[in-house]
Amino acid sequence: MYTALAPLISAAFLTSIAAALPAPTRTLEERAVTASVVISQGTVVGSVIGGVENYGGIPFAEPPTGNLRLKPPQRLNSTLGTFDATGIGPSCPQMFFSTKGDLITSVLGDLINTPLLQTVTGQTEDCLTMRVQRPSGTTSNSKLPVFFWIFGGGFELGSPQMYDASSLIANGVKQGKPFIFAAVNYRVGGFGFLAGKEILADGASNLGLLDQRMGLEWVQDNIAAFGGDPDKVTIWGESAGAISVFDQMALYGGQNTYKGKKLFRGAIMNSGSMIPTDPVDCDRCQDIYDTVVREAGCSGVTDTLACLRSADYKTFLNAVNSVPGILSYNSVALSYLPRPDGVILPESPDLLVASGQYAAVPMIIGDQEDEGTIFSLFQSNITTTDQLVDYIWKIFFPAVERDDVVGLVNTYDASITAGSPFNTGIFNAVYPQFKRLAAILGDMVFTLTRRTFLQSALAVNPNVPSWSYLASYDYGTPILGTFHASDILQVFYGILPNYASKAIQSYYISFLYTLDPNNGTSSDIQKWPQWKENRQLMQFWNNKSNLLADNFRAASQQYIIANSKKFLI
């Protein structure tokens, strides 16, 4: 198993991401150039490199340590004085992989000691900070629109450190559309998304979402000093960040105002939207909580939550990381993710959309064509349809009848020529059920869920515009295809200076400025119709784009919708 997968992951995935995160060559003179911004709490001093000012690690909340661990964020009210923001800031404690798992997970522990996941440094609980980047020469009178970035990572890992927006900002300046980029740091893993009845009773659920919300409030209070316009904020995220974007739209049943003003006016979701989920006190949530309590040495005490808060950092970190992680056999059956708690998320996200309990703003939403391939690399023991059914049933939906899962699996072609990576014939079948499992996981978490979200949103808010896409620009990549998170290479970093990166960045920047991706784009970029017009996607290839009917795998989608009350993560 190691021999088959290690070269694949290291060469096709980790190396490509490593290329996306180059460390810029900086001379001593460049490192010495600084700029400063005066905000209400002090003066923040940033670095200036290549025409972009960077201000990293600006605190917006009290350190969530000690008695504030596993508590909602507390706004920082103390002064900063003159604050050194020339670095990239801290990262919150990470869950790179489960500390208990199978051989592949253990192997990945060595493999991912390379850029992708190990790019973050300075892990600390005192991590609730903002990173702001802007074009050099921006002043407090510039009133530029603002991208508010929420990083992805399966709600287990990630940091603003991993996302340098310099190339995006330079592109905006080149187009005559300069903007501010603000990235929020939020708690992940068991630090930010621990669940269980004790968590619910204490009001300690969905802490990572509350961190993000406080970051949005910080932008409203401070971004004008950086030259940003707080009335022109677009929230944007990828993967868990995209799911978080929708969750911010749905927070408190759609309440997105602060001091009488809207926190954002537009949304972009790359690979993620609503995820139908069990509540905070569900059975699987309680199992995870009880495991964390046991691993932290808190079993048998009267107040287990107080015990977790008082545990030393390493003990607590190892305890919350002792449950299955996304880089494991359990895959996207996530141990930690936002869950309905009756207040912060009043109901499962799909129900909030259907009832119109979300902030309906213009939005762009789409997926990579092969979202599920990466998450299906760990299950090579699945060689038959019955084993595939049992895996999905036991790992994802143990509370439903097995026949319900049989019905789902039967909507997917069992042929070796079908499945994901799509349109690759007999190739890429790493194990007999790989392509079929990849198709199912990609659809249920990302691709078909996106379509269902758009349908529900259109039904309750028919006049709110939306645009949708399918990215196929990595077609032909062995095993992975256009894999989950490959848009970070093309869209965010524009590593390949081709039509796809040019077009998507242009669409996004135009959307930031006008809430329409078509306004201001060059004549050589195809007009992108709203999704409601003909239910079409913009399909992106390396050197072209085309419109694609959003009706593929319709039988699978209808089955998922019919069983939506059962298929809860």
N, C-alpha and C positions, 0 to 999 in steps of 0.2 A: 504493500500500500504506500509506504514511504517513497519507494523508488519511482512509482508511477506519478505521484502528485507533487513531490518536492520540486522537481525541475519546472513543472508547469507553473506552480504558484510563484516561485522565485523569479522565473524568467518572464512569464507573460503578465504578471500582475504587479508584484512588488517592484521589479526593476522599472516598469513603465511609470509607476507612481513616483519612484525615486527621481526619474528624469523630470517629473513635473514639479519637483520641489528643489530646484537648484539653489545652492547657496551663492548669492551674488558676490562677485569679487569686489571688495571694498578697499580702497586705499586709505591710508591713515588720514589723509586730508578729508575724504568723504565721511569717514566715521566722526570726524570732529565737527562737521557742520550740524547745527541745531536750529530749531525754531521753537517758539513758545506760544501758548494760548492761555489767556486768563479766563478761568471759569469761576463760578461762585465760591468754590472751596479752595481756590489757590491758583497757582501757575503751574501748568504742565509743560515740561520741556521734552520735545521730540527730536528725532533724527531726520535728516534730509538726504535722500539718495535718489539720483536719477530723476529729479523733477517731482518727487513724491515725498510728502512729509508723513512720518509715521509716529504715532503716539500709542504706545503699548502699555498694558497693565494698569490702566486707570481704575482705581477702586470705586465701586458704586454701592457696596454693601459692607456691613460689618463682617469680619471673618466668621464663617459658619463652623466654628470650632467649639469644643467644650459643651456647655449647655445649649449652644446654638447649632450644634450638629443635629441633623435631621429635624430642623426647624425651618419655617419660612424665612426668607431673607429679610434682614433688618436694614433699613436704609442707612447709609453712612452719613452722619451729620457732622462729624468732626472736620476740621480744616486739614488740607493737604500741604499747606505751605508751598514751597517750590518742590514739585514732584518730578523725579527723573522718569520719564516715559520713553526714553530712547531705545529701550529694548522691545521685545515682542510680548512680554508679560508672562505670567505663570500659566500652568495648565492645572485643571482640576484632577484629582486622583483618577487614574485610568483603570479600565478592565480590559487589558489587551487580550487575554484569554483566560478561561477558567483555570484556577489553580488545581482543580481536580478534573481529569478528563481522560480521553482515549489517547492512543499513540499519536494520531494526527495532530491533536491539540498540543501534545508535548513537543512534537517536531516543530510546529509553527512557533513555539516559544523561542526557538533558535532562529528560524527563518525570518521572523518579523523583527529581529533585531537589526533592521535596515529601514530606510525611509518607507513610509506609508503610515505605520502606526507608531513607530518609535521616533517620529520626528519631534514629538513634544518633549520639553524639558521642564525642569522646575516644578514637578508635581507637588502640590500642596493644597490643604483644605482651604487656605486663605487665597481663594482663586476667583472671587466674584469681581471681575474686572471687565473693562471695555478696551477694545483696540480701535483707534480711529485713524484713517488714512485720507489724505486730501492732496490735490495738486499744489505744488509750491506756488506761493504768491496769493493763495486764497486768503481773504480777509473776512472779518466778522460781518461785512456788508455784502458778501457775495451771494448769499441766499441760494445755495446750490441744492438740488434734490439729493436725497439720501437713500442709499442701499443699506438696509439693516440685515446683516448676514447671520444666519443661525447654522452652525456647522452640523454635519452628520457624523455617524459612527455607531448606529444601532442603539443609541442612548447608553452606550457603554464606554465610549472613548471619543477623543477628538478635542480640538482646542483651536482658538483663533490663530495660534502660532502656525498652523498648517496652511493658512490661506493668506498669502500675500497678494493684495489686490493691485499692486503697482502696474502690471500690464493692462488690467482692465481700466484703471484710471487714466493711463496714458492713451488708451484707445478712445476714451471719452473726450479727452482734451483734443485729440486729433480730429474727432468728429465735430468739434465745437460744442460739445455737451459735457462739460466738466461736472463731476459729482463728488460727494463725500461717501466714503465707505466706513461703516461702523459695524464691528463684529462683537458679539456678546459671548462671554465665557459663562457657562452654566454647569451645575453639578450633574454628573452622569453616574451610571451604575447604581449601586446601592446607596451612594451618598445623595443622589438626587431623585431616585425613583423606587425606593423600597416600598413595598406594599404589605398588606396584612390588616387584620382587625385592630391591632394596637395602633398602627399608623393612622388608620381612619379615625379612631376615637380621639387621637391626639391632634388632629388637624395637620398632619405632617405628610400629606400625600402630594404628589406632583410637584415636588420642590424645584426640579429643574425648569419646569414651565414658569413657576413664579420668579425664578432667577431671570429668565428671558423677559418676562413682563416688566420687572424692575429695570432691566437694561433698556427697554423701550421707553420707560418713564424717564430714565437718565438722559436719553436722547432728546426728549421733549424739553428737559430743563437746561441742557448744555450744548446741544449741537449748533445753535445759532452762534455761539462764541467761536466755533470752528469754521463758520461760514456756511453752515447748512440751514436749510429751511425746514423747520419741524412740521410744517403743513404738507410737505412733499416727501413722506417716508414710504418706501416700498419694502416690505419684508420679503426676504428671499432665503431659501434653504435647500439643501440637498439631502436625500435619504431621511434619516431621523430629523434632520433640519427641516425638510419639506413637511414631514408629518407635524413637526412643531409649528410650522407656519400655519397649517390649518388649525392646530390646537389653539394658537393665539387668536385666530378668527373666532373660535368657538368658546374661548375662556369665559367663564361666568355666563354661559348661554348667549354669547355674542356681544358682551359689553367690552368695547375697546376704546373707551374714553378716559382721559386723565386731565384733571383740572378743566373740564368742560370742552376738551379738544380731542379729536381722533388721533389715536396713536399711529395709525398708518392709513394709507389711502389705496394701496395696491398690494398684490401678493404674487410671488413666483414660487412654484413648487416643482423642483427637479426630483423625480422618483419618490413620490410619497404624497399622501393626502390624508383622508380619514382611514382609521384602522378600527374596525369593530372589535371591541375589547370587553372582557369581563371586568366587573367592578373591583375596587381596591381590596375588598375583603373576600375575594373568591377563594376557592379551595387551593388552586395552584399557587396563588399569592401567599396564602398562609403557610403552605409547605416551604416556600422560599424563605419567608420570614423566620420560620422555626429553624430552618437549616442555618441561617445566619446567626441566630441566637445561640444555637448549639456550638457552632464553630468559634464564636466569640467567647465561649465559656460563661454564657449568661443563663444557661438552662437552670431552672429551679428557683430563680430569684423572683421576688414578688413583682417587681417592675422591670420587665425585660428591656423596654425601650430606654429607660434611664440607665440601665447597665450598658447598652450599646453606646449611649452618648458618653459614658465615662471611660469606655475602653480606650487603650492607647491606640495611636494612629495605625501602626502596623497590624495590630490584632484585628481592628475593625476592617482595614483594607483587605486582609486575607479572608476574613469571614464573608464579606459581601462578594468577594471574587471566588468563593468556593462553589457557587452554583453554576449551571451551564451557561456559557457565553455564546455569542454569535459565531465565533470561530470554533465551533464544536459540532458534534453530531446533532444537537438540538437545533442548530441553525437559527432561523428567524422566529422560532418559538421563544421569544425573548423573555429572559427572567425579569428584566427591568424595562418598563415603558410606561407612558402616561395611561392612566386608567380612570374611569368614572368614579367620582367620590361624592356626588350629590351637590357639590358647591363649585369647585374650580372647574371641573368637567361634570356638569349636572347629569348627563347620560352618556351612553356609548356614542362616539362621534357620528356614526351613521344615522342614529336617531336625531341627533342635534341638527344635522343637515336636513333631514326629511321634514322636520318641524320648523325650519327656518331660524333656529337658534344659533346663529353665527353671524359675524360681521361680513356682510356680502359686499365685497369690493372687486373691481376688475382684477382678473387673474390670468396667469399663464401657468399651465400645468402639463407635464408630460413625463415620458419614461424612456429608458434605454430598451432596446428591443429584447435583450437577453438578461433581464434583471435577475433571474433565478440561478444562473449557472454557478456563480461563486458560492452560493449558499447550498449547492448540491454536491460539493466536492468531497464531503465527509462521510457519505453514506454508501460506500462501495459494497457493503454487505447486502444491499437491496437488489436482488436479481430477478424477482418475479413480481407479477401484479399483486399477488396476495401479500408479499412482503412490503410492497409499496403502500398498500392500503393500511396494513398494520402500523407502519411507521407514521403515516399522517394521522391515523386514529389515536395512537398511544402518545405521540409527542405533541401534537397540536390540539386535538379535539377529543380528549379521553372521556368527556361527559356525554358525548352523543352516541347514538347507535352505530355499530360498525357498518351497517348497510347504508347509512347516510354518506359515509366516506366512500364506500363502493360506488355509489351513484356519481359522486364527484369524479373519481378516477376514471370511470367509464366514459366520461365526456371527452377524455383526452386520448387521441390515437396512440395505440400501443406500438405502432410500426417504428422501426429504427430510423426511418427517414423523416419521422415527425419529431416534434419537441424542440427544445432549445439547447444550443443556438439554432434558431430557426433557419429554414431554407438551406441546410447543409447536407441534405441527402443522408447517405450511410455513414458519414464521418462524425467524429466528436462523441461517439458513444463510449465514454470512459468506462462505464459499467452498464449492464443491460437496461437499467431503469433510470439512468442519469438524465437523459434528455427529457423524459416524461416528467420526472420530479422537478427538474429545473423549470419546465413550463408551468407546472402547477404552482410552485412557490412564487415565481415571478408574477403570475396573474393574481393570486389571492392577496398578496401584500402590496403590489404596485399596479400592474397594467390594467387589469379588469376592474380593480377597485377604483382606479382613476375614472374609468368610464362611468361606473355607477355613481360616483360622486358628481360628475358633470351632469348626469341625467337628473339626479335629485336636486342639485342646485338650480338647474334650469327650470324645474317644475315650480320651485318656490320663489325664485327671483329671475323671471324671464328677461328682465331688462338689464341685468348686470352682465357685461361682456366677459367672455372667456375665450382663450386660445389654447389649443392643445397640440402636442407633437409626439412623434416617435423617432428616436435617434437610432440610425442604422449605420453610422459612420465607421464602426469598427468591425463591420461584416468581414468574415474571413479570418479573424483572430482565432487560432486553434483553441478548441475546447470552450473558450469563454464567449466568443462572439462580441457583440456590443454590450459589454458587461456592466453590472451595477457599479456606479461611481466612476466609470470611464469619462463621464461628462466633466469631471473635475479637470481632466487633461484638456479636453477640447473647448469647453465653454468657459471655465474659470481661468485657466492659464493660457489657452490658445496655443498649446505646444506645437501643433501642426497648423501653420498659417494657411489653411485651406478655406474653401467656401463655407464649410460647416461652422468653423469657429468665427469667421467673419460675419456670417449671416446671423447667427444666434446672438453674438455680442451686440450687434447692431439692433436687432429686435429688442433685446432687453434694455439697452440704454434708451431707445426711443420710448419704450413702455414706461421706464422710470420718469421720463420727462413729460409724457403726454397721456399715459394710461392707454396707449394704443401702440402696439409694436410696429405698425406700418408708418406712423407719422415721422417723417424725417429720415427714413432709411433710403439708401441710394437706389437708383432706378434698376440696377442689375440684381437686386434682391427681390425675390418673388413676393407678391402680396399675400399676406397670411389672413385668410378669412376667419371670422369668429366661428367657434365650434358649433353654435346653434344653427348656423346657416344651412349646412348640409351634413352635419355630424362628420366632419373630416379632420384628419390630423395633417400637420405639416411633417412630412417624413424627410429627415436630414441624412444625406450621404456625404462622403468626403468632398465631392466637387459639384454637387447639385442638390436640389430638393424637389419634392413633388407632393401632391395632395393624395391622401390615402383614406379610404372609407373606414370609419371607426366602427367596424362591425365584425371583425375577425373573432373567432372562438366564441360566437354568440351563445351556443348551447351551454358552454361552461359558465359564462356569465349569468345566464338565466338560472342555472342550477344553484350557483352561489347566492344569488339574490333570494331565491325561493327558500334557502336554508340559512339566511343571514342571522336569524336569531339563535341558531345553533353553532355556526362557525365563528366563534369568538376566541380571539387569542388570549 
